[in-house]
């Protein structure tokens, strides 16, 4: 995975002690510091992506009995999406190429997928500027964007996102979303799905915990033979596991 490592990372991802020579971007978080008392970013939504949007949406409905509601297009990405509620302030977003839009790099990436799978995840933040500051302090590069999309009912949804790179962990590290106060897509999304558990598996789990701790992200990380996101759902048609590698 190539992420930077650091000595003394505990199960909570907090780094204690002195890093060994040659390891880069060590982040020391003192117990009792402001960084430890701030609210940590947690799961906001999961992106279930596929090469064919209609097929991915239909497959989800066939397997779960829940039809994701159209959420509009993303012109800057060449993609379209639909969402389904997973719980309070969490949702599943089905995303795929939109043939009516110009196809950019993201849409081309979607078209290369072999089938619907978890592509990435987003963490909720109430302070996008704070995420940028923490990422910069940790030695990473952060990009803050302001986005909007038009829903099928004509309503315009706006949000701010932060994308952090330079950590080497790819999509295992979330992008961050700040929604307008008292507004969240999960409120209007179709119900029926329930998120039982979400975790990240990686061969270099301890190194990944260091990155997530620096960004103050709360998520379960386990050692595994492959890098993947795993979500366990309860649905009207029974349990379902979604993962980066298409599984059932």
C-alpha positions in Angstrom: 0.0 0.0 0.0 3.0 2.3 0.5 1.6 4.4 3.3 4.0 6.0 5.7 4.5 4.1 9.0 5.2 5.1 12.5 6.2 3.4 15.7 3.9 2.7 18.6 0.5 2.9 16.9 -2.2 1.3 19.2 -5.5 -0.3 18.2 -7.1 3.2 18.4 -4.7 4.4 15.8 -3.1 7.0 18.2 0.7 7.2 17.8 2.7 7.1 21.0 6.5 7.2 21.3 9.3 8.1 18.9 9.2 7.1 15.3 12.1 5.0 14.0 14.6 6.6 11.7 13.6 6.7 8.0 9.9 6.6 8.5 8.0 9.6 7.1 5.2 11.9 8.2 5.0 10.8 11.8 2.1 12.4 13.7 2.3 12.5 17.5 -1.1 13.0 19.1 -0.8 13.7 22.8 -3.4 12.2 25.2 -5.7 14.9 26.5 -4.9 17.3 23.7 -7.5 19.3 21.7 -7.0 16.8 18.9 -8.1 14.0 21.2 -11.2 15.8 22.4 -12.6 17.0 19.1 -15.4 15.0 17.5 -13.9 12.5 15.1 -15.1 12.2 11.5 -17.2 9.1 10.9 -19.0 7.4 8.0 -21.3 9.7 6.0 -21.9 7.5 2.9 -20.6 4.7 0.8 -20.2 4.8 -2.9 -21.4 1.6 -4.7 -20.1 2.1 -8.2 -20.6 0.2 -11.4 -20.0 0.5 -15.2 -23.7 0.7 -15.9 -25.8 3.0 -13.6 -29.2 1.4 -14.4 -27.8 -2.1 -14.1 -26.2 -1.3 -10.7 -29.4 0.3 -9.4 -31.5 -2.7 -10.6 -29.1 -5.2 -9.1 -29.3 -3.5 -5.7 -33.1 -3.5 -5.8 -33.2 -7.2 -6.9 -30.9 -8.2 -4.1 -32.4 -6.1 -1.3 -35.9 -5.1 -2.3 -35.0 -1.4 -1.9 -34.9 0.9 -4.9 -32.4 3.7 -4.6 -34.0 7.1 -5.5 -32.5 9.2 -8.3 -30.2 11.8 -6.8 -29.3 13.7 -10.0 -26.2 14.1 -12.1 -22.6 15.2 -11.4 -21.7 17.1 -14.6 -18.1 17.6 -13.5 -17.7 13.9 -13.1 -19.7 12.7 -16.0 -21.7 10.5 -13.6 -25.2 10.1 -12.1 -26.3 8.7 -8.8 -29.1 7.3 -6.7 -29.3 7.0 -2.9 -30.8 4.8 -0.2 -30.8 5.4 3.5 -28.5 3.3 5.7 -29.3 4.9 9.1 -29.3 8.3 10.8 -27.0 10.6 8.7 -25.7 7.7 6.6 -26.6 6.5 3.1 -25.6 4.4 0.2 -24.9 6.2 -3.1 -25.1 4.1 -6.3 -23.0 5.9 -9.0 -22.4 5.2 -12.6 -21.5 6.9 -15.9 -24.1 9.3 -17.3 -24.2 8.9 -21.1 -25.8 12.3 -21.5 -22.7 14.0 -20.0 -19.1 14.5 -21.2 -17.1 11.6 -20.0 -14.2 12.6 -17.8 -11.6 10.6 -15.9 -14.0 9.5 -13.2 -16.6 8.2 -15.6 -13.9 6.3 -17.5 -12.8 4.7 -14.2 -16.3 3.6 -13.6 -16.6 2.0 -17.0 -13.6 -0.1 -16.3 -15.2 -1.8 -13.2 -16.2 -5.4 -13.7 -19.4 -4.9 -11.7 -21.0 -3.0 -8.8 -18.6 -2.7 -5.9 -17.7 -0.3 -3.1 -15.4 2.2 -4.7 -14.8 4.7 -1.9 -16.3 6.2 1.2 -17.0 9.6 2.6 -16.7 10.8 6.2 -18.9 13.5 7.7 -17.3 16.7 9.0 -18.8 19.8 10.4 -15.7 21.8 9.5 -14.1 21.3 6.1 -11.6 24.0 6.8 -10.5 22.2 9.9 -9.9 19.0 7.9 -7.7 20.9 5.5 -5.7 22.3 8.4 -5.2 18.9 10.0 -4.2 17.3 6.7 -1.7 20.0 6.0 -0.2 19.8 9.5 0.2 16.1 9.1 2.2 16.7 5.9 -0.5 15.7 3.4 -2.0 17.7 0.5 -5.7 18.7 0.8 -8.1 20.1 -1.8 -11.3 21.8 -0.7 -14.1 21.9 -3.3 -17.6 23.4 -3.3 -20.1 21.3 -5.3 -23.7 21.1 -6.2 -26.1 18.8 -8.1 -29.6 19.2 -9.2 -32.0 16.5 -8.0 -34.6 14.9 -10.2 -37.2 17.2 -8.5 -35.3 20.3 -9.5 -33.9 21.0 -6.0 -30.3 22.0 -5.8 -28.1 20.2 -3.2 -24.9 21.9 -2.1 -21.9 20.7 -0.1 -18.2 21.1 0.6 -15.7 18.3 0.1 -12.1 17.8 1.1 -9.9 15.3 -0.8 -6.6 14.4 0.9 -3.7 12.8 -0.9 0.0 12.2 -0.3 -0.7 9.5 2.3 -0.4 6.5 -0.2 -3.5 4.8 1.1 -5.7 5.6 -1.8 -9.5 5.2 -1.4 -9.1 3.4 2.0 -8.8 7.0 3.4 -12.2 8.8 3.0 -12.9 12.1 1.4 -14.7 14.4 3.7 -18.1 16.1 3.3 -19.6 19.1 5.0 -23.4 19.4 4.4 -25.4 22.5 5.2 -26.5 22.6 8.8 -29.7 20.6 9.4 -29.6 19.2 5.9 -28.6 15.7 4.9 -29.4 13.5 1.9 -30.3 10.5 4.2 -33.4 12.3 5.4 -35.2 12.0 2.0 -33.6 8.7 0.9 -35.7 5.5 0.7 -35.6 3.4 3.8 -35.2 -0.3 4.3 -31.5 -0.9 4.4 -29.6 -0.9 7.7 -25.9 -0.7 8.1 -24.7 -3.4 10.6 -21.0 -2.8 10.3 -18.4 -1.1 8.2 -14.7 -1.8 8.2 -11.5 -1.4 6.2 -9.2 -4.4 5.6 -5.5 -3.9 4.6 -2.2 -5.7 4.7 -0.6 -2.7 6.4 -3.4 -2.0 8.8 -1.2 -0.3 11.5 0.2 2.1 8.9 -3.3 3.0 7.8 -4.4 3.6 11.4 -1.6 6.2 11.6 -3.0 8.1 8.6 -6.6 7.9 9.9 -5.6 9.1 13.4 -3.8 12.1 11.9 -7.0 13.1 10.1 -9.1 12.2 13.2 -11.3 9.6 11.5 -13.2 7.0 13.5 -13.5 3.7 11.6 -12.7 0.0 12.3 -9.5 -1.2 10.6 -8.4 -4.8 10.4 -5.5 -6.7 9.0 -6.4 -8.5 5.8 -4.7 -10.0 2.8 -6.1 -7.4 0.4 -7.1 -3.8 0.6 -10.8 -3.4 0.6 -13.8 -1.7 2.1 -16.5 -4.0 3.6 -20.0 -3.1 4.6 -22.5 -5.5 6.2 -26.1 -4.6 5.6 -29.4 -5.9 6.8 -32.1 -5.7 4.1 -35.7 -6.8 3.6 -34.4 -9.8 1.7 -31.7 -10.8 4.3 -28.1 -9.9 5.1 -25.9 -8.5 2.3 -22.1 -7.8 2.3 -20.8 -5.2 -0.1 -17.1 -4.9 -0.7 -14.4 -3.4 -2.9 -14.1 -6.8 -4.5 -17.6 -7.8 -5.6 -18.9 -10.3 -3.1 -22.3 -11.6 -1.9 
